[in-house]
Amino acid sequence: MPLRRVLSLRAGGALAALMIGHAVSTPAFADTIEAALIRAYQNNPQLNAQRASVRSTDENVPQALSGYRPKVAVTASAGTQYTDVQSNLSSGQTLTTSRIYGVNAPRSVGATVSQTVFNGGQTANRTRAAESQVSAAREGLRVLEQTVLLSAATIYMDYLRDSAIVEVQRSNTRVLEQTLKQTKDRFNVGEVTRTDVAQSEAQLAAGRTQLLTAESNLTTTRANFRRIIGNDPVNLAAGSPVDRYLPPTLLAAIDVSLLENPSVTAAMYGIDVSFLQVKVNEGALFPTLTLQGSVQQSYESTMSIYRSFGASAVAQLSIPVYQGGAEYALIRQSKETLAQQRLTLEQTRDQTRATVAQAWGQLVAGKAQVSSAQSQVTASEIALNGVREEARVGQRTTLDVLNAQQALVNARVALVTAQHDRVVASYSTLSAVGRLSPQVMNLATTVYDPSVHYHQVRDAWGGTQIPDGK
């Protein structure tokens, strides 16, 4: 088989695994990029840890709601005491001495219930702030979900790219070995010089180095694939872009990102939390009204009293006048934090606009690069065939053939890289917009709903077990 056909067929098979925009049959039981995204979404330990963090944040709400509820305390005491009391009693001109002494065992049991009636709105504002913290934590979870899904899509395409490059370099090495053999045969019959043989040997050595580098890169990518997705890559199907989920224009994409990007919405909730913290600190300047009721049953509290019972109901009003100025400092501090959070929101919006514009530009360039790389491969194949034919009639040297062959290899690598970049850019743009999620992409998986745990614990009045039973 002619050498040009060897390279074309072998390298073409490697490229078929990554081709996009063409009808490529999917092998039976092939792993797909959608399945890889599902595994990463379900099993990524970093994502599961963030979900646990959100569940932890949910507990801030019942903690804040506890300010509305009464506080009950039960006390009990028991012991022994020795009493020796001597007293003088005067009756007219008579002075009588009385002495009480002995051992008794005092015992008591009591209960106290206290309820805050008014505290300057601190409980209400703490509750609303805790709810905003929960919402911000959920948006932070969405940020990490997008990061994990983007990493999964990227590493999937990285493995396709690197495995295709390995196959291209391996095919190139086989062709260079055959070229060296034929060059030596021609040298033995006096058709070429020793220089041609040396050039073929040098090109083969360079090709083997490129193959080793590609295999090393593939080994690293395989390890990262398992780290992010959770299994070794086996029989991967071609990846495809997700342009269909994107807005039609750059301006529309920016508008959507300012509403749906979780980094922006998390910053918005951060403003709510800071604003409510100002209100909580201002509440310290208001009076506090509490009601307290208590009962107590005592036995043998003294030598002369065997049993006693008491009950009380007290309303207490506390009006702060001056507490050293700390409360005013907290108010000023929280207002500065609120101003900082508002500036952070503007910064996040600016960064989101820039990220969307950058990702959109890479996506547009990626589409053009794929077309250009395909044309480059076609032209390089034609050029290599022409150089080989010219070399047969003495119009080209062995070095010309080797250079043309390397140009074709470079073109194929460029095409593989461009196809990889094209798909990754579409996922990056979807992430920048804020739509890289299982719901938008219709992934066949159960979507984690953080509100389930929230409603399980929000109104809990007690208990130490978490909803999963631990």
C-alpha positions in Angstrom: 0.0 0.0 0.0 1.4 3.5 -0.8 2.7 5.4 2.1 0.3 8.3 1.6 -2.6 5.8 1.9 -1.1 4.3 5.1 -1.0 7.7 6.9 -4.3 8.8 5.6 -6.2 5.7 6.7 -4.5 5.2 10.1 -4.7 8.9 11.2 -8.2 9.2 9.7 -9.4 6.5 12.0 -8.1 8.4 15.1 -9.7 11.6 14.0 -13.1 9.9 13.5 -13.3 9.4 17.2 -13.4 13.2 17.8 -15.2 14.5 14.7 -18.0 16.9 15.3 -20.6 18.1 12.9 -20.4 14.8 11.0 -22.5 11.7 11.1 -20.3 9.3 13.1 -21.8 5.9 14.2 -21.6 5.4 17.9 -20.1 2.1 19.0 -22.2 -0.3 21.0 -22.1 0.4 24.7 -20.0 3.5 24.1 -19.6 6.0 27.0 -21.0 9.4 26.2 -20.2 12.9 27.4 -23.7 13.1 28.9 -23.2 9.9 30.9 -19.9 11.2 32.1 -21.5 14.5 33.3 -24.2 12.5 35.1 -21.5 10.5 37.0 -19.6 13.6 37.9 -22.8 15.3 39.1 -23.8 12.3 41.3 -20.5 11.2 42.7 -17.9 14.1 42.7 -16.7 14.3 46.3 -16.1 18.0 46.1 -19.7 18.6 45.0 -21.1 16.2 47.7 -19.1 18.1 50.3 -20.6 21.4 49.1 -24.1 19.9 49.4 -23.3 19.0 53.0 -22.2 22.6 53.6 -25.5 23.8 52.3 -27.4 21.5 54.6 -25.3 22.8 57.5 -26.3 26.4 56.5 -29.9 25.3 56.6 -29.6 24.9 60.4 -29.1 28.7 60.7 -32.8 29.2 60.2 -34.1 27.1 63.1 -31.4 28.7 65.2 -32.8 32.1 64.4 -36.4 31.0 64.8 -35.5 29.8 68.4 -35.7 33.4 69.4 -39.5 33.3 69.0 -39.8 30.2 71.2 -40.0 30.0 75.0 -37.0 28.8 77.0 -37.8 26.2 79.7 -35.4 25.2 82.5 -35.9 22.7 85.3 -33.8 22.8 88.4 -33.5 20.3 91.2 -31.3 20.2 94.3 -30.7 17.9 97.2 -28.2 17.7 100.1 -27.7 17.8 103.8 -27.0 20.6 106.2 -26.3 21.1 109.9 -28.0 24.0 111.7 -27.2 25.4 115.1 -29.2 28.6 115.9 -29.5 30.3 119.2 -31.8 33.3 119.6 -33.0 35.5 122.5 -36.7 36.2 122.9 -37.9 39.1 125.1 -41.3 39.0 126.7 -41.8 42.0 129.0 -39.1 41.8 131.7 -38.4 38.1 130.8 -35.5 37.1 128.6 -35.8 33.6 127.1 -33.1 31.8 125.1 -34.2 29.5 122.3 -31.8 27.1 120.5 -32.5 25.1 117.3 -29.9 22.7 116.1 -29.7 19.4 114.2 -29.3 18.0 110.7 -31.9 18.3 107.9 -31.9 17.3 104.2 -33.1 20.2 102.0 -34.6 19.3 98.7 -36.2 21.4 96.0 -37.4 21.1 92.4 -38.5 24.0 90.2 -39.2 25.1 86.7 -38.7 28.5 84.9 -40.3 29.5 81.6 -39.1 32.7 79.9 -40.4 34.3 76.7 -39.1 37.2 74.8 -41.9 39.5 73.7 -40.0 42.3 72.1 -36.3 42.8 71.3 -36.2 45.5 68.6 -37.0 43.1 65.7 -33.7 41.3 66.2 -35.3 37.8 66.0 -37.2 38.6 62.8 -34.2 40.1 61.1 -32.0 37.3 62.2 -34.5 34.8 60.7 -34.6 36.7 57.4 -30.8 37.0 57.3 -30.5 33.2 57.9 -32.9 32.6 55.0 -30.9 34.8 52.8 -27.8 32.9 53.8 -29.5 29.7 52.8 -30.3 31.2 49.4 -26.7 32.4 48.9 -25.4 28.9 49.9 -27.6 27.4 47.2 -26.3 29.7 44.6 -22.7 28.8 45.8 -23.7 25.2 45.2 -24.8 26.1 41.7 -21.5 27.7 41.1 -19.7 24.5 42.1 -22.1 22.4 40.1 -21.2 24.4 37.0 -17.5 24.1 37.8 -17.7 20.3 38.2 -19.8 19.8 35.1 -17.4 22.1 33.0 -14.4 20.2 34.4 -16.1 16.9 33.5 -16.9 18.0 29.9 -13.4 19.4 29.5 -11.6 16.3 30.8 -13.8 14.1 28.6 -12.8 16.1 25.5 -9.2 16.2 26.7 -9.1 12.5 26.7 -10.6 12.3 23.2 -8.1 14.9 22.0 -5.1 13.3 23.6 -6.0 9.7 22.6 -6.5 10.9 19.0 -3.1 12.7 19.1 -1.5 9.5 20.3 -3.0 7.6 17.4 -1.9 10.3 14.9 1.7 10.2 16.3 1.7 6.4 16.4 0.6 6.3 12.7 3.2 8.9 11.9 5.9 6.8 13.6 4.9 3.7 11.5 5.0 5.7 8.3 8.5 7.2 9.2 9.8 3.7 9.9 8.6 2.6 6.5 10.1 5.7 5.0 13.4 5.0 6.6 13.4 1.4 5.3 12.7 2.5 1.8 15.3 5.2 2.0 17.9 2.7 3.1 16.9 0.4 0.2 17.3 3.3 -2.2 20.7 4.2 -0.6 21.9 0.6 -1.1 21.2 0.9 -4.9 22.7 4.3 -5.1 19.6 6.4 -5.7 20.0 8.6 -2.6 22.9 9.7 -0.4 23.8 9.0 3.2 22.4 12.5 4.0 18.9 11.3 3.0 19.2 8.3 5.3 20.3 10.5 8.2 17.4 12.9 7.6 15.0 10.0 7.7 16.5 8.7 10.9 16.4 12.1 12.5 12.7 12.6 11.5 11.9 9.1 12.9 13.6 9.9 16.2 11.6 13.2 16.4 8.4 11.3 15.7 9.1 8.8 18.5 9.8 11.6 20.9 6.4 13.2 19.9 4.7 9.9 20.4 6.2 9.4 23.9 5.1 13.0 24.8 1.6 12.3 23.6 1.4 9.1 25.5 2.6 10.8 28.7 -0.1 13.5 28.3 -2.7 10.8 27.8 -1.6 9.1 31.0 -2.0 12.3 32.9 -5.4 13.0 31.3 -6.6 9.4 32.2 -5.8 10.0 35.9 -7.6 13.3 35.9 -10.6 11.7 34.1 -10.9 9.2 37.0 -10.5 11.9 39.6 -13.2 14.2 38.2 -15.7 11.7 36.7 -15.0 8.6 38.9 -14.0 5.9 36.5 -11.4 5.1 33.9 -12.2 6.2 30.3 -13.4 3.3 28.2 -14.7 3.4 24.6 -15.6 7.1 24.6 -18.1 8.3 22.0 -17.6 11.6 20.1 -18.4 14.8 22.0 -20.8 17.4 20.7 -21.2 21.1 21.5 -24.2 22.5 23.4 -24.9 25.6 21.3 -28.6 24.8 21.3 -28.9 25.8 25.0 -27.3 29.2 24.4 -28.9 32.5 23.7 -28.8 33.5 20.0 -26.6 36.6 20.4 -23.8 37.9 22.6 -26.0 40.7 24.0 -28.7 38.3 24.8 -26.2 36.0 26.5 -24.9 38.9 28.7 -28.4 39.9 29.6 -29.2 36.3 30.7 -26.0 36.0 32.6 -26.7 39.1 34.7 -29.9 37.3 35.8 -29.0 33.6 36.0 -25.3 33.4 36.7 -25.1 32.0 40.2 -22.1 34.2 41.1 -24.3 37.2 40.5 -27.3 35.9 42.3 -25.1 34.8 45.3 -23.8 38.4 45.5 -27.3 39.7 45.5 -28.2 37.5 48.4 -25.1 38.7 50.1 -26.4 42.2 50.0 -29.6 41.0 51.7 -27.7 39.3 54.5 -25.6 42.5 55.1 -28.6 44.7 55.1 -30.4 42.6 57.6 -27.3 42.4 59.8 -27.5 46.2 60.0 -31.1 45.9 61.2 -30.1 43.3 63.8 -27.4 45.5 65.2 -29.7 48.5 65.3 -32.2 46.4 67.3 -29.7 46.4 70.2 -30.7 50.0 70.8 -34.3 49.2 71.4 -35.9 48.0 74.7 -36.3 44.3 75.5 -39.4 43.0 77.0 -39.5 39.5 78.5 -42.0 37.5 80.5 -40.8 34.9 83.0 -42.8 32.4 85.1 -41.4 30.1 87.7 -42.6 27.5 90.3 -40.6 25.8 93.0 -41.4 23.1 95.5 -39.0 22.8 98.5 -38.7 20.3 101.4 -36.8 20.8 104.7 -35.3 24.0 103.5 -34.8 24.8 107.2 -35.1 22.9 110.5 -38.4 24.6 111.2 -40.0 24.5 107.7 -40.8 21.0 106.3 -42.4 22.1 103.0 -42.8 25.2 101.0 -44.2 26.1 97.5 -43.7 29.3 95.5 -44.8 30.6 92.1 -44.1 33.9 90.3 -44.9 35.6 87.1 -42.7 38.6 86.2 -42.6 41.0 83.3 -39.2 42.6 82.8 -38.4 45.6 80.6 -34.8 46.5 79.9 -34.0 49.8 78.2 -30.4 50.2 77.1 -29.0 53.6 77.8 -25.3 53.3 77.2 -23.2 50.1 76.9 -19.8 51.4 76.3 -20.4 52.3 72.6 -19.8 48.8 71.2 -23.3 48.6 69.8 -22.8 51.8 67.8 -19.5 50.5 66.4 -21.2 47.3 65.3 -23.8 49.3 63.5 -21.2 51.4 61.7 -19.2 48.3 60.9 -22.2 46.5 59.4 -23.1 49.5 57.2 -19.6 49.5 55.8 -19.9 45.7 55.1 -23.2 46.4 53.3 -21.5 49.1 51.1 -18.7 46.6 50.4 -21.1 43.9 49.4 -22.8 46.3 47.0 -19.5 47.1 45.3 -18.8 43.3 45.2 -22.0 42.8 43.3 -21.0 45.4 40.7 -17.6 43.8 40.4 -19.2 40.4 40.0 -21.5 41.7 37.3 -18.5 43.3 35.4 -16.6 40.1 35.7 -19.5 38.1 34.4 -19.9 40.4 31.4 -16.2 40.0 30.6 -16.3 36.2 31.0 -19.3 35.8 28.8 -17.8 38.0 26.1 -14.5 36.1 26.3 -16.2 32.7 26.2 -18.5 33.8 23.3 -15.4 35.1 21.3 -13.7 31.7 21.9 -16.8 29.9 20.7 -17.0 31.9 17.5 -13.3 31.5 16.9 -13.6 27.8 17.6 -16.1 27.3 14.9 -13.9 29.1 12.4 -10.8 27.2 13.5 -12.5 23.8 12.9 -13.3 24.8 9.3 -9.8 26.2 8.8 -8.2 23.1 10.3 -10.2 20.8 8.1 -9.1 22.8 5.0 -5.5 22.6 6.3 -5.7 18.8 6.5 -7.1 18.5 3.0 -4.5 20.8 1.6 -1.7 19.1 3.4 -2.8 15.6 2.1 -2.8 17.0 -1.4 0.6 18.6 -0.9 2.1 15.4 0.5 0.8 13.3 -2.4 2.3 15.9 -4.9 5.6 16.0 -3.1 5.9 12.2 -3.1 5.1 12.0 -6.8 7.7 14.7 -7.6 10.2 12.9 -5.4 9.8 9.8 -7.5 10.9 11.6 -10.6 13.8 13.4 -8.9 12.2 16.8 -8.6 11.9 16.7 -4.7 14.3 15.5 -2.1 13.7 13.1 0.8 13.7 16.1 3.2 10.9 17.7 1.2 8.9 14.5 1.6 9.6 14.4 5.3 8.6 18.0 5.8 5.4 17.6 3.9 4.6 14.5 6.0 5.2 16.4 9.2 3.1 19.3 8.0 0.2 16.8 7.5 0.7 15.4 11.0 0.7 18.9 12.4 -2.5 19.7 10.5 -4.2 16.6 11.8 -3.2 17.5 15.4 -4.4 21.0 14.8 -7.8 19.7 13.6 -8.1 17.4 16.7 -7.3 20.4 19.0 -9.7 22.7 17.2 -12.5 20.2 17.5 -11.7 19.8 21.2 -11.6 23.6 21.7 -14.9 24.0 19.8 -16.8 21.7 22.2 -15.2 23.0 25.4 -15.9 26.6 24.3 -19.6 25.8 24.0 -19.6 24.4 27.6 -17.6 27.3 28.9 -20.0 29.8 27.3 -23.0 27.9 28.8 -21.3 28.0 32.2 -20.6 31.7 31.9 -24.2 32.4 31.1 -25.3 30.4 34.1 -27.1 27.5 32.4 -24.7 24.6 32.7 -27.0 22.5 34.8 -28.7 19.1 34.6 -32.1 20.8 34.2 -31.1 22.9 31.2 -29.2 20.0 29.5 -32.0 17.5 30.3 -29.5 15.0 31.8 -31.1 11.7 32.8 -30.4 12.0 36.5 -32.2 12.9 39.7 -31.5 16.6 40.4 -30.3 17.4 43.9 -33.0 19.6 45.5 -31.5 21.5 48.5 -35.0 22.7 49.6 -35.9 19.1 50.7 -33.5 19.2 53.6 -34.4 22.8 54.4 -38.1 22.1 54.9 -37.2 19.0 57.0 -35.3 21.0 59.6 -36.7 24.5 59.4 -39.5 24.1 61.9 -37.8 21.4 64.1 -38.1 22.2 67.8 -35.7 19.5 68.9 -33.8 16.4 68.1 -30.2 15.6 67.4 -30.5 13.3 64.4 -30.2 14.7 60.9 -32.8 13.7 58.4 -30.7 10.9 56.9 -30.9 9.2 60.3 -27.3 9.7 61.6 
